[in-house]
């Protein structure tokens, strides 16, 4: 099979050929149809993930057909379309697992980091992390929902946002364009925040009720003038910009970080105390719920597709925000 691997931290992607792997008892072999490219893949490319070993095949937004079942796998069948996200496996025996918090497993695996991922024609996945892809949802559209979609919908549900609440989405990229659609479909008054006015038309096409150009006005003041945001979903890794948005929260408002920034947030504690406000981070979500909700609500990621051989280009366009809005590798 063909695959794209990273040989060492900071190395270029390289196209290789290797033997198709054999699934162990609790695993399946997936013939990959599509794999989304996520900012999290930079951890495989650049290093820094705990326990990461090389060489490594990245990719954790994977959709494909089951090609072979391990000897102990039940409930799945060959030819069934499945998806695999960030979570690559759990131990079933630690304290979080015993309470059903499999994503917090003390011994969890991460697809494309702990295990080889979907930048390949075939990949191995553990049976407990498979998600059935609903009929009518194609692999190209489904792939980004397995990370970007699950994270943004999960963040909105976790935030407690209700129909009629003012929800602001900071950033209108791969995560943000999905967060806007989810917020609208959940019945929230949705405001898109982005730098410049180039994306205003698109934001409104996605259903946003208002748009704020953060380069022209103080977004926090604009949100306060609207009554304050019950929830702000931050999808762009800009620590300074995120810190300034706290002033736009309503009383008891909640700011949720869904993007990674190496820079520390600087937020006056008094602001949080006066407004009884909170800040949290969120990653992942219920992927089965995300897939069903997206299909029935008509939410579709906007993607550019690339062949496996162009993984480096697809990754570069994602990292430089030059893709509209998710890069997806499409297998031949």
C-alpha positions, 0 to 999 in steps of 0.5 A, a space after each residue: 500500500 501507499 502511505 505518507 509518513 513522517 520519519 522524525 520530528 520536523 521531517 518532510 512528509 514522504 510517500 512510501 510503500 509498505 505491506 498492508 498490515 494485518 489486524 489483531 484480534 480486537 482490530 479491523 483493517 480499513 480501506 481508507 476512502 478519505 482522510 481530513 487534515 487537521 491542525 492536530 496533525 502538526 504534532 506528528 509532523 513537528 513532534 511534542 506529543 507525549 510518547 510519540 515514536 517515529 516513523 509515524 503515519 498521521 491522520 485522525 479524520 478517517 473514513 473508509 470501508 472495513 476490509 478485514 475483521 480481527 478474530 474477536 471483533 463482533 458487531 461490524 462487518 466487512 464492507 461497512 463504511 466506518 469512521 475513526 477520529 482522534 480517540 484511538 483506543 482505551 483500556 476499559 479498566 482505569 478509573 475514567 473508563 470504569 465511569 464511561 469517560 473513555 476519552 479520558 482513559 489513563 492509557 488512551 491511544 490517539 489516532 495518527 500519533 500513538 498509532 498510524 493514521 489515515 494518510 494511507 490506503 489502509 489503516 488498522 483501528 481498534 474496534 471500540 473506536 469505530 463509528 458507523 457512517 450514516 447512509 447518505 453521508 459521503 466519505 469526503 463530507 464525513 471525514 472533517 466531522 470526525 474531529 472538527 465537527 465533533 469538537 465544535 458541536 461538542 463544545 456548543 452542547 457542553 457550553 449549555 447554549 440554548 435556542 435564542 442565546 447569543 453565541 459568537 464564533 471567533 474565527 471562520 476557518 475549518 472549525 469556525 465554519 462548522 461552529 456557525 452552522 451548528 449554532 444556527 441549527 441549534 437555534 442560537 442567535 449566531 455572530 461570526 467574528 473574523 478579521 476583515 470583511 472578506 468572509 462576511 458574505 460567506 458567514 451570512 450564507 452559512 446562517 450567521 445573523 451578524 458579522 463583526 470585523 475584528 480589525 475594524 471594531 472592538 469585538 467585545 464592545 460590539 457583543 456587549 451592545 448586543 446584550 453580551 454573548 452567552 457563549 463564545 466559541 474560539 476556533 482561531 489560535 490567537 491568545 491576545 484576541 481571545 483574551 480581549 473577547 472576555 469583555 464581550 461575555 454576558 453575565 455567567 457567560 462562557 468562553 470555550 477554547 477549541 483551538 491550541 495556542 502556545 501563547 498563554 492567555 492574559 485575562 484579568 481575574 476581576 473581569 471573571 469575578 464581576 461577571 461570574 464568567 468562565 473559560 474552558 477548553 474542549 476537544 472531541 465530542 460524541 461523534 455518532 451524535 455529530 454524524 447524525 445531527 449533521 446529516 439530518 440538519 444539512 450541515 456540510 463541511 466545505 472542503 478542498 480535496 487532494 490525492 494522497 501524493 499531495 499530502 504536503 500541499 494539503 497540509 501546508 494550505 491548512 496550516 497557512 489558512 489558504 484552504 476553504 475550509 478543510 483539506 481532505 485527502 481522497 484515495 483513488 
